[in-house]
Amino acid sequence: MLISTKSTIFISVVALSIFSLFIQSHAWGHHGRYNFVVREAHYTRLCETKKILTVNGQFPGPTVYARKGDTVIINVHNQATENVTIHWHGVKQPRNPWSDGPEYITQCPIQPGASFTQRVILSDEEGTLWWHAHSDWTRATVHGAIQIYPKHGSKYPFPTPYKDVPIILGEWWKQNVTQVLEEFIGSGGPPRVSDSFLINGQPGDLYPCSRQDTYKLNVEYGKTYLLRIINAAMSEIMFFAIAGHNLTAVGTDAAYTKPLTREYMVIAPGQTLDVLLNADQKPDHYYMAARAYSANPVVRFDNTTTTAILQYNDNQNSPRNLPYLPYYNDTNAAFSVLGAFRSLASEKHPISLPKEISNKLFFTVSNNAQPCPNNRCQGPNGTHLAASVNNISFTAPSFDILEAYYYHITGVYRTGFPSISPLMFNYTSDYVPLNFNAARRGTKVNVLRYNSTVELVFQGTNQIGGAIDHPMHLHGYSFYIVGYGFGNFDRNNDPLNYNLVDPPLRNIVVVPRNGWAAIRFKADNPGVWFMHCHLERHLSWGMNMVFIVRNGKHPESRILPRPSDMPPC
């Protein structure tokens, strides 16, 4: 019987520095081993102390270091009272969905007192990714960075920085996050907004009781720093900037990009950015700051600003001015950055964009309103809020889909997830007929043939008037973002404007409010792969689905054997 209370994880990893990570394994190639201890610890923020889950007593958790192509082996021992899983966000895990981590998709949870060895297999990823819990809302505090360096003998495609620094944006509630989730699900309405945002675990000195512990980054004049920015916030796309300094993005989601210099950056939950910072300004103290981008003023969100301090060595001044950050609902400002990234597409870092497409998919992503089961729901007109992909609100099974597929167990899921939205209407109209607002519940999968080429168009809808941007994440793959647009997708004209030369390679695409986004990938990684909105409230409501990529004909195109210590259901 599964236990649904909070848990402590022991993630065993043995390696103290990046230089000691790489030892030879005849079965898995070079690999590192880590010892993490995930346990409850008391943290004080915003004048109050509460108990949270941490890794090694750290919040955010420790950084995992690796080089391109390595395998990192992590032995997870759950030593608390709640089921847990760990997801290695953005790691493709070729042929190895067993270690991907989403609860009841690729594994059953690790129960208290049980263990599971996860093999994190890197392939072409190079740059910054992250790891986080993938069960309920525990990722709010159980997360950390993954820094993937070039192979020995290889170099960055830009001048080597003096130092690299993780910058993790987070979100904080004064309540225990489990209580926030239970209240949210029970109410049928939206969740309570967070009480602050965080930079490297600290709210910053604009919040009460936070001045002394504000995160400070010391820099030396004339040096260049690589900021590895991760948005670990639960529900908000963020603007980020540093006063007096431009930022130059050189990578997104562990793939290199053409340099993009801006006064501010935009990053969605789950995304990562590699950004160069030149410490070339007058030696002083400067604010770095982040706040939410939220396109729909009807949707409640945390409208506060988190800060940290960039300080040149030997300077004692206090920062004076906040950096420029666009207004919270400035869509043009947000997509002038999100839509500007381009793959490096160089000789040493080529792209492999599918040109001939065998599977054309069209998925609507929607907020929905379901009938209230108890007449106490806080959704519009007393309904229970939900979310869907192609009008199917995902229902998590009680047995993981991967093992059901691998062992041909029936009754866990159904095939037949529609490749094209079953509802055809004016998706972005100010008025959507009420009969379109509900969604069917189900556990359906879309099956792809191995090595098929896929174009997937996400269409945002204005159902229940709650349209907002959706950061859609696909496990097991990175994909090329070939187009964005506002309004309804025009299948005849919009593809004419696709970028088929140097589109960015990412694992999350932000679908604009009342707009669309088009991605392409080759289905060359067999397995069971989750796709979902990375706004945690939408994931909880059912804006999720599953792809099954079938095995190929040859042994190297088949799922690896099931590990012997997979957690039981």
N, C-alpha and C positions, 0 to 999 in steps of 0.2 A: 504494500500500500504506500503510495507516495505521500510525502509530508509537505505541506504548503506553508510552513512557517519559515522564518529567516535562517540563513545558513552562513557558516564560515567555511572558506575554502582554503585548502593547503595546495598551492600550485608549486610542485617541487621543481626547482631549476638551479643547476649548479654551474655558475660561471660569473666571474666578478668583473670582467671588462670585455670590451669588444675584441681585444687581442687574444683573450683566452677562450673565445667562443667556439673556435672552429677546430674540431678534431675529427678524425676519419672514422666513418662507420661503413662497413662493407654492405649493409642493407640500404642505408638511407643517404649516403654521401656525407658531406661535412655537416656537422650539427652542433648546437649548443644545448646545454641543460640548465634549467633555472630552478631556484627554490623561492617560491612566493608563499607567504602565509596570509590568507584572507581572513580577517577577524574583525570583530566589533571593536571600535575605539571611540572615545569621547572627543568631540571637536566643538570648539566655541566659535560661533559666527553670529554677527548681528546682536551682540549682547546676551546670547543664550547658548547653553551647552546641550548637545544631544548626542546620542549614540548612533554611529553609522558603520556600515561595512567598509573595511579598508583592506588593502593588500600591504603586508609587512608594516602595518601601522601607518602607511603613507596615504595621503589623499592630495592630488591624484596618485595612482599607483606607480610602481617602478617602471622604468623604461626597459623594453626588450631591444637588444642590439643584434644585428645580423648583417651579413653581406648578401648581395644578389645571388640567388640560387641555393642558399643554405636551407637546411632543415633544422628547426628548433624543436626540441622534445620537452614537453611540459607534463609532469606527473601531477595530476590534480587530486588532492585528498580533501574531501569535504568533512570538516570537523565542527560543524554547527548544526542548527536545527532546521535549516531550510534547503530545499532542492536548489541547485544552481547549474548553469552552463556558462561556458566562456566561448565567445566568438572572436576570431582573428580577422577584424574588419578589413576588407580589401585584399586579403590573401586569397589567391585563386584556388589553392589546394588542389593542384591537378590530380585527377582521378581519386581524390581522397576526401570526399564529402564527410567521411566519418568524424573528422576533427573540425568541421566547420562551426558547430556549436548551437544553432538556434533550437530552442526547446520544442520537442515533439515534431520537428521537421527532419533533422538529421540525427538526433539522438533523444533518448529519454533523459530526464535530469539526473545529475549526480546526487544521490540521496545522502543524507547525513551518515557519516561513517564509511562511505564508499570511496573508491578511487577510480580514476580514469586517466590513462596516458594519452595526451594529444600530441600529434605530430604536425607541426606547422610547416608545411612544405612551400617554400618560396620558389618562384619561377622567374618571370621577367620584371617583377616589382623592384623599383629602385627609388628611394626617397622616404616619405613618411606615411605610415599607416598607424593604426591603433588597435588595441584589444579592449573588449568590454563584455560585461555580463549580458546574456541574451535570454533572460527569464524575468518576467514581470518588469518592474521598473528599477531593478537593482543596479542597472548600468549608471544610474545617477551618481553613484560613488565608486563603483567597481569598474575602473577603466584606467588605461595608461597608454603611453606612446610606444610605437614600434619604429625604430630608426634603421633603415636598410641602406647600407653603404655600397658603393661600387665594388666589384670583385677586385681582388688583389691584382695590381698591375693596370687597372683601369682608373680613369679620372672622372671627376664631374665635368659636364659640358660647359662649365663656367669657372672662373678663378676660385681656387679652394678657399673657403672662408676661414677666418681666424678661429672661430668657435661656432658650434651649433647649439641652439637652445630650444627646447620644447616650450610652446606657448599653448596651454590647454584651456579653452573656454568652457565653462561649466555653468550649472544652475543649482540653486540652493533654496530649499524650503525650510522654514523653522520647524514644521511638523516632520515626523518620520515619513519618508517617501512611501512606505507601505501604507500608511494611513491616508496619504494623499490619493494613492491609487484606489484603495477600497472605497473612499468617499466618492471619488469620481465615477467608478463603475456603478456604485449603488445609486447615485443620484440620477443617472440617465442624462445628465447635462455635461457641460464642459468642466475640466478640472480647474481647481483653484490655481491661480498663477503663482509662479515662484516669488520668493521674497527678495532675491538678488541674483545677479549673474556673478561669475567668478573668472579670474585669470589666475591660473596655476593654483587653484584652491582658495584664493583670497578674494573677497568682494571689492576691496579698494576703499579709499578714504572718503568717498562721497556717501557711504553708508555709515550708520552709527556703530561705534565700537570697533572700527576696522582700520583706523589710521596706522596703528603701531605695526600691524601684521601685513600691511599692503605689500604685494610682491614687488621686488626691486631687481632690475637687470642692470648690472654694472658693465659698462663698456669703456674701451680705450679709444681715444681720439685717433682717427685714421684707419681703424680696423673695420673689416667687413664681417658681419654675423649672419648666419643662416638661421632664421626663425622657422621652426617646424610647427605651424599653427594647426591645431585640431579643434574642431567644434564638437565638444562632447555634451553640449546643452541638449535637454530633452525635447524641446519643442520650438526653438526659435532659430531662424536664419539670422546671422549677425553681421553688422558692419564693424570693421576693426581698423584702427589707425594709430599712428604715433605722431604727436605734435612736432612740427618743424622738420619732419623727415618723410621723404617719399619711400615707398616700398616697391620692390621689384620681384614679382612672382616668377619663379623658374621651374616650378613643378606643381602638379595637382594629383592627389590620390596615387602617389608613388609612380608617376610618369612625368618625364621632363616636358617643359613647354618652352616656346619662344619667350624671351624676357618680356614681361608686361609691367610697366611702371605706372603706379597710381598713387594718389594722395591717400586713398583708403582701399581696403579689400572687402570682399563679401564672401562669406563662407556658410554653407548650410550644415545642419546637424549631420554628423558622420563624415563630412568632407575634410580633407587635409590640404594645406598649402605649404609649399617650400618658398620662403620669401627672403630675399637678401636685403639687409639693412646696412647701409654705409654710415658709420659713426663719424660724420664729417661736419657736424654743426658746432656752434660755439659750446665749449664744455659747460654744461649746466644740467638741470633736472628737467625732464620732459614727461608729460603724461602719455601713456598708451591707454586706449579706451576702446570699449566695445559696447554696442547696444543693439537692440532687436530691429530687424526689418520685418514688418507685418503689413501686407498689402491691403487687408480688409479691416477697416476700423470697427466693424461690428464684432470681430473676434477678439476676445479678451487676451491680453498678453502682458508680460512684465515690461513696463516702459521705463525701467531704470537703466543707469549707466554704470558699468564696472570699470575700474581703473587699475593700472599698475604704473610703476615709475621707471623710466629709463634714466639712469644717472651716469654721467661721465665721472671717472675716478677723480678723487680729491676735490670734489665740488660739494659744498654743503647747502646750496640754495634749495628752496622748495619750488616745486613746479607751479607755474602760474596759469597757463592756459590749456584747456582741453583741445585735442585735435578736432579738425572738422570731421563730422560724421553726418551723412545725409539724414533728412527727416525720416521718421520711422516708416512711412508708407510711400517713399519715393521709388517707385518701380523702375523708372528710367535710370536712376542712379544705380540701383541694384543690378539691372541687366546690362548696363554699360560695362560692368566688370565681368559678370557671369558669362556674358556672350562674347567676351573679347579673348578668351584663352584659345591658343592654337598649339597643336602638337609641335615639338621640335622638328620632327620629320627630316632628320639629317642622315648622313651616310652611316654614322655609328648608332643612331637611334631612329631607324625607319619606322614607318607605320605599316599596318597590314589591314587596311580598310576593305571590307567586302564590297565589291562593285556590282556583282551579279547576285540578286537576292532570290532565295527560294521560298522563304516564309515571310509574308507581309502581315504583321499583326497591328491591330488598332484597339487600344485599351483606354476606356474611360476611367478616370480616377475621381471619385465623388464622395462628398459628405451626404449622409442619408438620415432619414427620420423613420424610426420603427414604432409600431404601437407600443404603448407603455404597459408592462405586465402588472403594475400595482397601483395605477392612478396617482403616483407621486413623482413622476419623472419631470425633470427640469429642462427638457428640450423644448423646441418651438411648439406651441399649442399643446403642451403636456406630453409630447412624444419622447422617445428614448433615442438619443443621437447614436448614429452608426457611421460606418464608412465602407467603401467597396471599390473593387476593381472589376470593370465590366458588369456592374450591378450585382456582383456576388460578394457578400460580406463574409470573409473567411472565418471558419470555425475550426479552432485547433483541435486535433484528435487527442486521444488519450494514449496512443501508441505512435512511435515516430514513423513518419512516412518513408524514410530511407530504408529501414529494415523491412517494412511492409513490402516495398518494391523489390528489395534484394532477395527476400525469401518468398515472394509471391503470396503474401498474406492478404486475404480479401477483407473488405468491410472497413478499412482504415481511411481510404480516400477513393474518389471516383475520377476517372479521366473525363475529358470532354469540356475542360475550361474553354470558353469560346475564344477563338482567335480574333474575332471582330465583335465589337459591342453589340449586344442584342437589342439595345434601345437606340433608335435613331430619332433625334430631335435637334432643335437649336440649342446646343449644349451651353452656350454662353449668354443666352437671353436673360434679361432682367426678370422675366417671369417663366418659371418652369412648371408645367401642370403638376398638380399635387400627386396624381397617380404615378408619377415618375420618381417621387422622393423616397419611396421605400426600396429596399434591396432584399434579394433572396439570401439566405444563409446556406453555407455549404463548404465542403472540403474537396475542392476540385483541383486537378492539375492539368497543365498543358504539356503535351508530350512533343519533344523535338527530336528529329533524326540526327544522329551523330554526323558532324561536319556540315550540317545544313547552315545556310547563311540567313540571318534574321535582320529584318528592319522592324522596329517596334515604335509606333507613334503613340505617345501618351496624350490624351485629350482631357484637359481639366474641364469640369462642369460647374454650373452655378446652381446645382440642386440645393434646396432649402436656403438659398441666398447666402450660403456660408463659404463661398469659394475662397480659396487661399492657395498660395504656392505649395507644391508638394515635392519634397526631395525624395525621389524614388531610387532605392538601392537594390542592386542585383547581386546576390551572393555567387561566388564561384567564377565571376567574370569581371573584367573591365570592358567597357564599350566605348565606341566613338559617338560623340554627340554631333550629329550632322546638321541639325536645324532647330531653331526656336521660332515661335510666333505667338501672336495674340489673336484672340477670336477662334473661330472654328477652323480646323485643319482643312485645307483645300487640296485634295489628293491629286488634282491635275496641275495646279500652279505652284504650290509651295515646294514640292521636290525640285523644281527648276532652280531654286535658290539654295539648295543644300551645299554645304562645304564638303567637298569630296577630295580636297587637296591636303589640308592639314588640320582636320577636326581634332578637338581635345579628346584624350583617352581618360575616362573617369569611371568610378563605380557608383556614383550618385549623380543623377541629373535633376535639376530643379525645373519642374513643370510650372510655367507661370500661371498666376491666377487668371482664370478665364482664357487660357491659352494652351499651347501644345509644345511638345518637344519630341524630336525624332532621334533614335539611337540605332546603331548597327553593331552586330558582333557575329562571330562564327561559333556555332555550337560544338566546340571541339573539346569540351571538358565533361565527360560523362558523369552523371550523378543526379542527385536531388538537390535543387537549389531554390532557396527562398527569395522572393522579391516583395518588398514592402516599402511603405512610406516611412521615412526616418523621423517624422514627427511622432513622438511616442504615443500621443493621444489617438492619432489615426491608426497606428499599428494596433492599439488596444481595441479600437472600434471595428477592425476588420479590413483595413486597406492593404491587403496582403494577397499573395497567390504563390503557387509553386510551379516551377518548371522541372520536368524530368527529361534529361538528355540521355537518350538510349546509348548503350554500348556500341562501339564500332566492331568491325569484323576481326581485328587483330588484337593480340594480347595487350599491346601498348595503348590501345584505345578503349580499354575496359576498366571499370571501377576496381580499385585495389581490394584485396580480401578484407572482410570484416575483422577488426581487431578483437582479440579474445576477451578484452576487459570492457567492452561497451557497457554503459550503465543499463541495467534492466528496467523495464517498465513495471 
